[in-house]
Amino acid sequence: MPQQSPTPATDSGPAPGITITDLVKTFETPDGVVTAVDNVSLHVPEGSFFTIVGPSGCGKTTIIRMLAGLEDPTSGQMDIRKSSDDGPVTNSMVFQGDSLFPWMTVWDNAAYGLHMRHAPKSEIRDQVGHYLDKTGLTRFAKAYPHQLSGGMRQRVSIARAFANDPDVFYMDEPFSALDEQNKTILQEELLRTWEESRKTVIFITHSVDEAVTLGDQVMIMTGRPGRVKQLVDVPFDRPRSVLELRRQPEYGEMIYDIWGSLKDEVGGAAA
């Protein structure tokens, strides 16, 4: 399990929100031991939006499942810290698939994490109301998941994650099943909502465009076993507009360079 502890900020910059050192994850299979993640080390500063790209099967999801406490590492260390000493580090996870409770309304789904924490009714009302408004779901508060489109259901998942007010967000390809129009809209909404809180985010995606559009830094992973191939700083100012960003020549050049680093890994994974 990841260690959770407070740490003071320093004059040299923000303290690391997440530190991973020599992380390894292996699985037993009928054909023998498979190494999914191999000696991954990185620092994710507190309050940053950190994106991960890599070929299928390279261990991206395994990393955040270990960080979230859903998987145990085989070896290595994970240290999750925050600058204030006000209790344990909390996290919320937004999955690739639909993770809503079908018997609950939009409001109740968004309030679920707060109810589980036994938050005061006034806090639940304010937090859920605020994030349903931020994600354009206020008038659908009494609707059920089966009455919503795929894009709207993912908005509910995002509203639920932010309403829970965690220290860290883990997002595992939350927009991968959406069409390009809905994906762009939700990227804009996610950026706008995140700008307000500036919580630490680790976001997995297969889309290089999405990784650059959202991230402060992009980690490129090798094919299995998953290792850190390259860390790329994203230089574009915030706040960002998705469409305006994509007009910039520098954006296209960065996408091209990252694909150049990634294509051999993707080709190797396919082979």
C-alpha positions as CSV (number, residue, x, y, z in Angstrom):
1,M,0.0,0.0,0.0
2,P,1.2,3.5,-0.7
3,Q,2.6,5.5,2.3
4,Q,0.6,8.6,3.1
5,S,2.1,11.5,4.9
6,P,2.2,15.3,5.0
7,T,5.3,17.3,3.8
8,P,6.1,21.0,3.9
9,A,6.5,23.0,0.8
10,T,9.9,24.4,0.1
11,D,11.3,27.6,-1.3
12,S,12.6,25.7,-4.3
13,G,9.1,24.8,-5.5
14,P,6.1,22.7,-4.6
15,A,6.7,19.5,-2.6
16,P,6.3,16.2,-4.5
17,G,2.7,15.1,-4.2
18,I,3.6,11.6,-5.4
19,T,7.0,9.9,-5.3
20,I,7.4,6.5,-6.9
21,T,10.7,4.7,-6.5
22,D,11.8,1.5,-8.3
23,L,8.2,0.3,-8.6
24,V,7.8,-3.3,-9.9
25,K,4.6,-5.3,-10.5
26,T,4.6,-8.9,-11.6
27,F,1.7,-11.3,-12.1
28,E,1.6,-15.1,-12.0
29,T,0.1,-16.7,-15.1
30,P,-0.2,-20.3,-16.4
31,D,2.8,-19.5,-18.6
32,G,5.0,-18.1,-15.8
33,V,5.7,-14.8,-14.2
34,V,4.8,-11.7,-16.3
35,T,6.3,-8.3,-15.4
36,A,3.8,-5.6,-16.0
37,V,5.7,-2.6,-14.5
38,D,9.5,-2.6,-14.2
39,N,11.5,-0.2,-12.1
40,V,9.4,2.9,-12.6
41,S,10.5,6.0,-10.7
42,L,9.0,9.4,-11.0
43,H,7.9,12.5,-9.0
44,V,4.5,14.2,-9.5
45,P,4.5,17.6,-7.9
46,E,1.5,18.5,-5.8
47,G,-1.2,20.2,-7.7
48,S,0.0,19.2,-11.2
49,F,-1.8,17.5,-14.0
50,F,0.3,14.5,-15.0
51,T,-0.6,12.4,-18.0
52,I,0.7,9.0,-19.1
53,V,0.7,7.5,-22.6
54,G,1.9,4.2,-23.8
55,P,1.0,1.1,-25.8
56,S,-1.8,-1.2,-24.7
57,G,-0.6,-3.6,-22.0
58,C,2.3,-1.4,-20.8
59,G,1.1,-1.2,-17.2
60,K,-0.5,2.3,-17.2
61,T,-3.6,1.2,-15.4
62,T,-1.6,-1.0,-13.1
63,I,0.3,2.0,-11.9
64,I,-2.7,4.0,-10.8
65,R,-4.4,1.0,-9.4
66,M,-1.4,0.5,-7.1
67,L,-1.4,4.2,-6.2
68,A,-5.1,4.0,-5.4
69,G,-4.5,1.0,-3.2
70,L,-6.4,-1.4,-5.5
71,E,-3.3,-3.5,-6.2
72,D,-0.2,-4.2,-4.2
73,P,3.2,-3.6,-5.7
74,T,5.6,-6.5,-6.0
75,S,8.5,-4.3,-4.9
76,G,9.4,-0.6,-4.7
77,Q,7.9,2.4,-2.9
78,M,5.1,4.8,-3.4
79,D,4.9,7.9,-1.2
80,I,1.8,10.2,-1.5
81,R,2.2,13.5,0.3
82,K,0.4,16.8,0.8
83,S,1.6,20.1,2.2
84,S,-1.0,20.2,5.1
85,D,-1.2,17.9,8.0
86,D,-5.0,17.5,8.2
87,G,-5.6,13.8,7.9
88,P,-4.8,11.0,5.5
89,V,-4.4,11.5,1.8
90,T,-7.7,10.9,0.0
91,N,-8.3,10.0,-3.7
92,S,-11.0,9.6,-6.2
93,M,-10.9,7.4,-9.3
94,V,-12.7,8.0,-12.7
95,F,-12.8,4.7,-14.7
96,Q,-12.8,4.1,-18.4
97,G,-16.2,2.4,-18.3
98,D,-19.5,3.4,-16.8
99,S,-19.1,3.2,-13.0
100,L,-22.4,4.8,-11.9
101,F,-25.0,3.1,-9.8
102,P,-28.0,2.5,-12.1
103,W,-30.5,2.7,-9.2
104,M,-29.4,6.1,-8.1
105,T,-30.2,9.5,-9.6
106,V,-27.5,11.8,-11.0
107,W,-27.6,13.8,-7.7
108,D,-27.3,10.7,-5.5
109,N,-24.4,9.3,-7.7
110,A,-22.6,12.6,-7.4
111,A,-23.1,12.7,-3.7
112,Y,-22.1,9.1,-3.0
113,G,-18.5,9.7,-1.9
114,L,-19.6,12.5,0.5
115,H,-22.4,10.3,2.0
116,M,-19.8,7.5,2.6
117,R,-17.7,10.0,4.4
118,H,-20.7,11.1,6.5
119,A,-20.3,14.7,5.3
120,P,-22.8,17.3,6.7
121,K,-25.9,17.7,4.6
122,S,-25.0,21.4,4.0
123,E,-21.6,20.3,2.5
124,I,-23.2,17.7,0.3
125,R,-25.8,20.2,-0.9
126,D,-23.2,22.8,-1.7
127,Q,-20.5,20.5,-3.2
128,V,-22.9,18.4,-5.4
129,G,-24.8,21.5,-6.5
130,H,-21.6,23.3,-7.5
131,Y,-20.1,20.5,-9.5
132,L,-23.3,19.5,-11.2
133,D,-23.5,23.1,-12.3
134,K,-19.9,23.1,-13.5
135,T,-20.5,20.0,-15.6
136,G,-23.8,21.2,-17.0
137,L,-25.9,18.6,-15.2
138,T,-28.1,20.7,-12.9
139,R,-31.3,20.1,-14.8
140,F,-30.6,16.4,-15.0
141,A,-30.1,16.0,-11.2
142,K,-33.2,13.7,-10.9
143,A,-32.5,11.6,-14.0
144,Y,-31.1,8.1,-13.8
145,P,-28.0,6.8,-15.7
146,H,-30.0,4.9,-18.3
147,Q,-31.7,8.2,-19.3
148,L,-28.3,9.8,-20.1
149,S,-25.9,9.6,-23.0
150,G,-22.4,8.1,-22.5
151,G,-20.9,11.6,-22.4
152,M,-23.3,12.8,-19.8
153,R,-22.7,9.7,-17.6
154,Q,-18.9,10.5,-17.7
155,R,-19.8,14.0,-16.6
156,V,-21.6,12.6,-13.6
157,S,-18.4,10.5,-12.8
158,I,-16.3,13.7,-13.0
159,A,-18.8,15.6,-10.8
160,R,-18.7,12.8,-8.3
161,A,-14.9,12.8,-8.2
162,F,-14.6,16.5,-7.7
163,A,-17.5,16.8,-5.2
164,N,-15.7,14.3,-3.0
165,D,-12.9,16.9,-2.7
166,P,-10.0,14.4,-2.7
167,D,-6.3,15.2,-2.6
168,V,-5.5,13.2,-5.7
169,F,-7.5,12.2,-8.8
170,Y,-6.8,9.1,-10.8
171,M,-8.4,9.0,-14.2
172,D,-8.1,5.9,-16.4
173,E,-9.0,6.8,-20.0
174,P,-12.3,8.4,-18.9
175,F,-13.1,9.8,-22.4
176,S,-11.8,6.9,-24.6
177,A,-15.3,5.6,-25.5
178,L,-16.7,9.0,-26.5
179,D,-16.9,10.5,-30.0
180,E,-14.5,13.4,-30.8
181,Q,-17.1,16.1,-30.2
182,N,-18.1,14.9,-26.7
183,K,-14.4,14.2,-25.9
184,T,-13.4,17.8,-26.7
185,I,-16.3,19.2,-24.7
186,L,-15.5,17.1,-21.7
187,Q,-11.8,18.0,-22.0
188,E,-12.8,21.7,-21.8
189,E,-15.0,21.0,-18.8
190,L,-12.4,19.0,-17.0
191,L,-9.8,21.7,-17.5
192,R,-12.2,24.4,-16.3
193,T,-13.1,22.4,-13.2
194,W,-9.6,21.4,-12.4
195,E,-8.3,25.0,-12.7
196,E,-10.6,25.9,-9.8
197,S,-9.1,23.3,-7.4
198,R,-5.6,22.5,-8.8
199,K,-5.6,19.1,-7.2
200,T,-3.0,16.5,-8.2
201,V,-4.2,14.5,-11.2
202,I,-2.8,11.4,-12.8
203,F,-4.5,10.9,-16.2
204,I,-4.1,7.8,-18.4
205,T,-4.8,8.1,-22.1
206,H,-3.9,6.5,-25.5
207,S,-4.3,9.9,-27.1
208,V,-1.2,11.9,-27.5
209,D,-3.4,15.0,-28.3
210,E,-5.3,14.5,-25.1
211,A,-2.1,14.0,-23.0
212,V,-0.6,17.3,-24.3
213,T,-3.9,19.2,-24.1
214,L,-4.5,18.4,-20.5
215,G,-1.1,17.8,-19.0
216,D,1.7,19.7,-17.3
217,Q,3.9,16.8,-18.0
218,V,3.6,13.7,-20.2
219,M,5.2,10.4,-19.3
220,I,5.8,8.1,-22.3
221,M,6.0,4.4,-21.3
222,T,7.7,1.6,-23.1
223,G,5.9,-1.6,-24.2
224,R,5.7,-4.4,-21.7
225,P,7.4,-4.5,-19.3
226,G,6.3,-0.9,-18.7
227,R,9.2,1.5,-18.0
228,V,9.6,5.2,-18.2
229,K,10.9,6.0,-21.7
230,Q,10.7,9.8,-21.6
231,L,9.2,12.7,-19.5
232,V,8.1,15.6,-21.6
233,D,7.3,19.0,-20.0
234,V,4.3,20.8,-21.6
235,P,5.1,24.5,-21.9
236,F,1.6,25.9,-22.7
237,D,0.2,28.5,-20.4
238,R,-2.9,28.0,-18.3
239,P,-5.8,28.4,-18.4
240,R,-6.1,26.6,-21.7
241,S,-8.7,26.5,-24.4
242,V,-8.7,23.1,-26.1
243,L,-9.4,24.5,-29.6
244,E,-7.2,27.5,-29.3
245,L,-4.3,25.4,-28.1
246,R,-4.6,23.1,-31.1
247,R,-4.2,26.1,-33.5
248,Q,-0.7,26.7,-32.3
249,P,2.2,25.4,-34.4
250,E,4.2,24.5,-31.3
251,Y,1.3,22.2,-30.3
252,G,1.6,20.2,-33.5
253,E,5.3,20.0,-33.2
254,M,5.0,18.6,-29.7
255,I,2.5,16.0,-30.8
256,Y,4.8,15.0,-33.7
257,D,7.8,14.6,-31.3
258,I,5.9,12.5,-28.8
259,W,4.6,10.2,-31.5
260,G,8.1,9.8,-32.7
261,S,9.1,8.6,-29.3
262,L,6.0,6.4,-28.9
263,K,5.6,4.8,-32.3
264,D,8.3,2.1,-31.9
265,E,6.8,1.1,-28.6
266,V,3.3,0.8,-30.1
267,G,4.7,-1.2,-33.1
268,G,6.5,-3.5,-30.7
269,A,3.4,-4.1,-28.6
270,A,1.4,-4.9,-31.7
271,A,4.0,-7.4,-32.9
